[in-house]
């Protein structure tokens, strides 16, 4: 069937990006609530060394909660100590494992770069040449764990506020943060609805890799229920992640922020989407020449992605797919 769509390209030159980075501001526009490739703002051996003390403290507190050694002057029940120790231990383990994986990735990058000189994509990322998948199940589970972790973190504060004399302020503050935690549960419910309605998604590559200045062709596999969508917007985007530090002194904190360097989108109508339901929707974009290549090995990384987003009166649809876009040899 013939396919027509609206296309709205947007680009920001690398000269402007370089100037903005030199001034300390963001390159391009920041993407709110965008999934990141960076798990934390600390990587490699730094993450390993940073995570070890938290892991050790967490294990020690958990051991005390389980009465593995005598503890004198314990002023909190074992379950409170277990939550506190588990929070420290899990955070430390997460950062530690993240660091170890980062070190291993760097070592693999050096090996693969030597084996495939000029074909940097073999070393940059563990690509599947047939295409990229989006796991709605994994996203749903991660949202659920985040919601549980947030409520578990607040539990000791509630215990202090409701059981200790004069500590009512702890309960008030914990209640306020508990209201914020409702956002975690709402987003988890949305992800659960998307999983049950649409399942996991897959984007098949027409070639591997893609090169700047050429044409990117791919096929989005659509479940039957996408026929409910009012429209489907498919966006090609170049994303640069940066570690942004705010505050001063002991109040300094760093977060991962995604900036959009380039964007081109195509919108498919309800009739067009319904015609491809249960099949593959072909999408095609012209790749610019003056944008950066994918560097997922970098910390923070730069990468290209395709986002598929559709609105519906039942359940909205959203999926992200990495695409291998590099400079030609």
N, C-alpha and C positions, 0 to 999 in steps of 0.2 A: 504494500500500500504506500502511496506517496506520503512523505513526511515533511511538514512545514513547521517552523519554530521561530520564535523571536530570539535574537541574540544581542547581548549587551556587553561588549568587551570593555575592560578598564585596565590601564597599565600605568605604572609609575617607573620612570627611568632609573637606571642604576646610579646615575650621577646624583640625583636627588637623594637616593637611599644612602649613598656614601656620605653626603653632606649632613644628613640627619643623624647618622651614626656618629660622625665626628662631633656634632653638637650635643650628643648624649640623649637625643630624643628618639622616638620610635620610627623605624623605617616603614612608611606606609601607614595604613589604618589598623588599629588593634581589633582583633576578632574576639568578641565577648562570648564566654562559655564555649570556647572551641576546644576540642580534645587535643591534647599535646602528645608529642612523641617523647619528650623529656619527662622522666618520672620525678626527678628532683633537680635542684639547681647545683648539686654537688655530685661529682662523678669520679670514677676511677679509684685510685688508692686513697684519695681524700675521703671518699664516701666510706671506704673500708675502715679507715682509722676513726672516722666520725661515728660510725655505727657501733663499733665495738664496746665503748663504755656504756651506751644505753642498753645494749644487749646484756652485758654483764650485770648491770644494776637490775634489769628486769628479771633475769634468771635468779638473782639473789633474793629479791623480794618474793617471787613466786615460791622459791624453796622455803622461805620463812612462813608463807601462807599455808604451805602443805606440811608445816611442822617437821621439816627434814632436819632441822637443828634447833636447839632451844633459843627462844627469843625472850629477853627480859624487858618488862615495861611496855608490852604491846598494848596500844590504846585503841586499836581498831579491830573489828572482826576479820576473820580470815578471808571472807569473800571480797571485802574492800581491798585488802592487801593484794589479793589475787588480781583484781581489776587493775590496780595501779601497776603492779609488776608486769602484768600482761601487756599493758599499754606501752610501757618503756621497752619491754622485750620485743614486742612486735615491731615497733618503730625502729629499734636498733637492727633487728634482723632484716627488715625491708631495705634499709639504707646499706647494710653490709652486703647483702646479696646483689643489690643494684650495683655497688662498686665492683664486686667480683666479676659480674657479667660485663661491665664496662671494660675492665682490664682484659678479659678474654676476647671481647670484640676488637679491641685495638690490636691484640696479638694476631687475631685472624686476619684483620685488615692488612697487616704487614705481609703475612704469608701469601694471601691471595693477590696482593698488588705485585709481588715478585713473580707469581705464576702467570698473571694476566696483565702484563704491562700495556697500558693504553685502554684497557677495558675495565675501567674503574668500578663499573656497576657490579662486577663479581665480588668485589671486596667491600663495597660500601654498605650493602644490606643483603639479607637473606631473601632474595626475591624468588617468587614462584613464577616462572616464565609464562604459564598459561593465564595468570590473572591474579587478582587480589580479592580476598574475602572480607566481609564485615560480620563479626560475630555479635549479634544482638544478645545472645545468651551470655557471653562474657561481660558485655556492658551491663546487663541487668544484674549479674552477680556482683560486679564491682560496686554498683550503686547500693545494693543491699548490704554489702559488707561495710561500706562507708556509713550508712545509716545506723547499723548496729554498733560500729565503733564509736560514733558520735554519742549515742545514748549511753554506751558503756562508760565512756570517759566522764559523763556527767553524773553517773550513779554515786560515786564517792562524795561529791559535793552535796547531793541531795541527802545522803546519810548524815553528813556533818550538820547540815542545816536543820534537819528534823530531829536529831537526837542529842545534839550538844547545846547546852544552855547558852543563850546569847549569840548563837551563830546563825540566826534566822536570815542574815544577809546572804549566806551561802545558798540557801534554798531559793531566795529571790533571784539571784544571779543565774543559778542553774536553770530556773524556770524560764528566764528570758532566753538563754541559749537553747533551751529545749524547744522553744517556739521556732527558733531559726532552724533547728533540726527537722522540723516538719517539711522543709524544702527537700531534704534528702529523701524522705519517704514519698513525697509527691512525685519527684523525678523517678524514683524506683518504680512506682506504679505505672508511670508513663512508659518506661522501658519494658516492663512486663507486658503491657498491652501491645506494644510494637512487636515483641517477640512472639506472642501468641497469635497475632494477626498476620504478620508477614514472615516470621522466621528469620534466618540468616540470609545474607545477600552476597552476590558474587558479581564482579566485573571482569569480563574476559578481555584480555589484550589482543588486538589485531596484529601486533608485532612486539618484539622485545629486543632492546629497549626502544624508547622514543628519543628523537633528537631535536634540540632547539632549532627552530626554523623550518621544521617539517610539519606533517599533519599527524595528529593523534586520533586514532580510530579505536573504538572499544565497543563492547556490547554488554549492556546491563541486563542481567537475568531478573525478570519480574515475576513475583508470585501472582496467583489469581486475584487476590484481594486488592491489588493496586487499582482495579477497576473502580473502586470506591473513591479514589483520589479526585479532587476537583481539578488539580493540575500537578505536574511534576517538573520541578526545576533541577536541572543538572548543571553543576558549576565546576569549572576547571579553575584551580587556584594554586598559586605559588605562595608558600608560607615560610616565613623566617621566624624562628623562635629566638627570644632573647631572655636573659635573666635580668629582671628589673629589681633593683634594691630601693627600698623606701625606709624612711625613718633615720634616726641617728643614734650612735652609741649602742647601748644595750637594747634599744627598741628597734634596731635595724632588722629588716626581714626581706627575703628575696623570693620572688615568685616567677613562674614561667609565663611569658606573655607571647601570644601568637600575633604576628603582623602580616598583613596581606600585601604582597608585592605586585601581584598580577591576578586578574580575575576575568573570566569570560563565562557567560552562562547562556543556556538554552532552555526555553520553557515549552513543555509539551502539554497540550490540552487534554481534557478528560477523555475525549473520543480517541485521540491518538494513543494515550496510555492504555485504555481499555482494549484497543486493537492488538497490543503487544502483551497483554496479561497472560501469564503462564509461558511466555517465550522470552526473546532477547530484544531489547530496545537498542538500536544502533545509535551511537553518539560520535560526533566528530568535531574536533577543534583544531584550529591553526595555531601552532606553537610559535611564540615570538622568538626572535634571535637574541634580543638584548636583555634577557633575564638570566638569573643564576641557575646553575646546574644543581641537581639533587646532591646533597652531602649529608646523608643520614648518619654517617660515622662521626660527624662533627658534634661538639658539645658547646653551645646548642646547635641543632641541625637546621638545614634548609631543605624543603621538599615540595613536591608537587602532589596534589590530591584531586580527586573528583568527589564532590558531595552531591548526593541525590536526596532531595527533600520534597515531600508532597504533603499537602494539607487535605484533611478529610473531616467530615462531620462525625465520623466514627473514631478512627485512630490515625494520627499523623504518622508519616513515614520519614525516616532519616537514616542515611548510611554514609560512611566515609571510606574511600579507597585510595591507598597510595598508588601512584603511577610512576614508573621509572623514566624520568626525563633527564637526559644528560647532553653534554656538548658532544658533537660528532668528533671522530678521531682526527 
